[in-house]
Amino acid sequence: MRSAVRSLVTVVLCVLLLSSCTAMTGKTAGQNVDDATITASVKAKLATQEAASTLTRVGVNTDRGIVHLDGIVPSEEMRQKATDVAKQVAGVRGVVNNLQIQ
């Protein structure tokens, strides 16, 4: 009986924690993890490009699969390359490119 009560309390606490996560961000815990994974993948792909020193200065944020790129790049070519790289990552639904050309 004591074990069943502990299990029930644990389940209730987990549900409350996950629901509070949703209430704070408007996203589920799974969506938060997915967005963090996409952001990390985009950053990693940008770092492996031949112009890595330029593209690693690009800020990347993801919200519900939409990647937002911010920062400054030296050319339109680099701006477009960052968009192309982001689109290659699994789970990306779209790219908002706010990169400025220096």
C-alpha positions as CSV (number, residue, x, y, z in Angstrom):
1,M,0.0,0.0,0.0
2,R,2.8,2.4,0.9
3,S,4.5,1.7,-2.4
4,A,1.3,2.4,-4.3
5,V,0.9,5.8,-2.6
6,R,4.5,6.7,-3.3
7,S,4.0,5.8,-7.0
8,L,0.9,7.9,-7.2
9,V,2.6,10.9,-5.6
10,T,5.5,10.5,-8.0
11,V,3.2,10.5,-11.0
12,V,1.3,13.5,-9.8
13,L,4.5,15.4,-9.2
14,C,5.7,14.6,-12.7
15,V,2.5,15.7,-14.2
16,L,2.6,19.0,-12.3
17,L,6.2,19.6,-13.3
18,L,5.5,19.0,-17.0
19,S,2.4,21.0,-17.0
20,S,4.2,24.0,-15.4
21,C,6.8,23.7,-18.1
22,T,4.1,24.0,-20.7
23,A,2.5,26.9,-18.8
24,M,5.7,28.9,-18.7
25,T,6.8,28.6,-22.3
26,G,3.6,27.6,-24.1
27,K,5.4,24.5,-25.3
28,T,5.5,21.0,-24.0
29,A,8.7,19.5,-22.6
30,G,9.1,17.5,-25.8
31,Q,8.9,20.6,-27.9
32,N,11.5,22.4,-25.7
33,V,13.9,19.4,-26.1
34,D,13.2,19.3,-29.9
35,D,13.9,23.0,-30.3
36,A,17.1,22.7,-28.2
37,T,18.3,19.8,-30.4
38,I,17.6,21.7,-33.6
39,T,19.5,24.7,-32.3
40,A,22.5,22.6,-31.3
41,S,22.5,20.8,-34.7
42,V,22.3,24.1,-36.7
43,K,25.2,25.5,-34.6
44,A,27.3,22.4,-35.2
45,K,26.6,22.4,-38.9
46,L,27.5,26.1,-39.1
47,A,30.8,25.4,-37.3
48,T,31.8,22.7,-39.8
49,Q,31.5,25.0,-42.8
50,E,34.6,26.3,-44.6
51,A,33.9,29.8,-43.3
52,A,33.4,28.5,-39.8
53,S,35.0,31.6,-38.2
54,T,32.3,33.7,-39.8
55,L,29.3,31.4,-39.3
56,T,30.1,30.6,-35.7
57,R,29.3,34.2,-34.8
58,V,25.7,33.6,-36.0
59,G,23.1,33.5,-33.2
60,V,20.7,30.6,-33.5
61,N,17.3,30.2,-31.7
62,T,14.5,27.8,-32.4
63,D,10.9,28.1,-31.6
64,R,8.5,25.2,-32.6
65,G,10.9,24.1,-35.4
66,I,11.3,27.6,-36.8
67,V,15.0,28.6,-36.7
68,H,15.9,32.3,-36.2
69,L,19.3,33.4,-37.4
70,D,20.8,36.7,-36.0
71,G,24.1,38.4,-36.2
72,I,26.4,40.0,-38.8
73,V,28.1,38.3,-41.7
74,P,30.5,39.8,-44.3
75,S,28.5,39.0,-47.5
76,E,25.1,38.0,-49.0
77,E,26.7,34.7,-49.9
78,M,27.4,33.9,-46.2
79,R,23.9,35.1,-45.3
80,Q,22.4,32.7,-47.8
81,K,24.8,29.9,-46.8
82,A,23.6,30.1,-43.2
83,T,20.0,29.7,-44.3
84,D,20.9,26.8,-46.5
85,V,22.7,25.0,-43.7
86,A,19.9,25.6,-41.3
87,K,17.3,24.1,-43.7
88,Q,19.4,20.9,-43.9
89,V,18.8,20.1,-40.3
90,A,16.2,17.5,-39.5
91,G,13.1,18.9,-37.8
92,V,13.5,22.5,-39.2
93,R,10.1,23.7,-40.4
94,G,11.4,27.1,-41.6
95,V,14.2,29.7,-41.3
96,V,13.9,33.4,-40.4
97,N,17.1,35.0,-41.5
98,N,17.7,38.2,-39.6
99,L,21.4,38.3,-40.5
100,Q,22.9,41.7,-41.4
101,I,25.6,42.2,-43.9
102,Q,28.6,44.1,-42.6
